[in-house]
Amino acid sequence: MPLPDPPPEEPRLWALFALGVLAFNFPLLAVWAFWGERSGSAAPFVVALFGVWAALIAVLAWLMERAPD
């Protein structure tokens, strides 16, 4: 019995997952933290962190709510 074809959203969701892993991985977080330390405030780090998080959630919502191909 052959396996059913995956839904068309599956590759896009995996790509979004990979983008999120890369965005929240240590090297990029270290760059943001360095910029925050140079500016004398943690605010740029926090804004960037939550901005990327919100963008990932927005893209996920858009992918799940749009009409199928």
NORDA-V42867 format. One record per pair of residues at least 24 apart in sequence whose ideal C-beta (glycine too) atoms are under 7 Angstrom apart, sorted by the first residue. I is the first residue (numbers start at 1). J is the second residue. If there is no record, write none. Layout:
BEGIN
i = (I | I)
j = (J | J)
END
This chain:
BEGIN
i = (8 | 8 | 9 | 9 | 12 | 13 | 16 | 16 | 16 | 16 | 20 | 23)
j = (68 | 69 | 63 | 64 | 63 | 63 | 56 | 59 | 60 | 63 | 56 | 52)
END
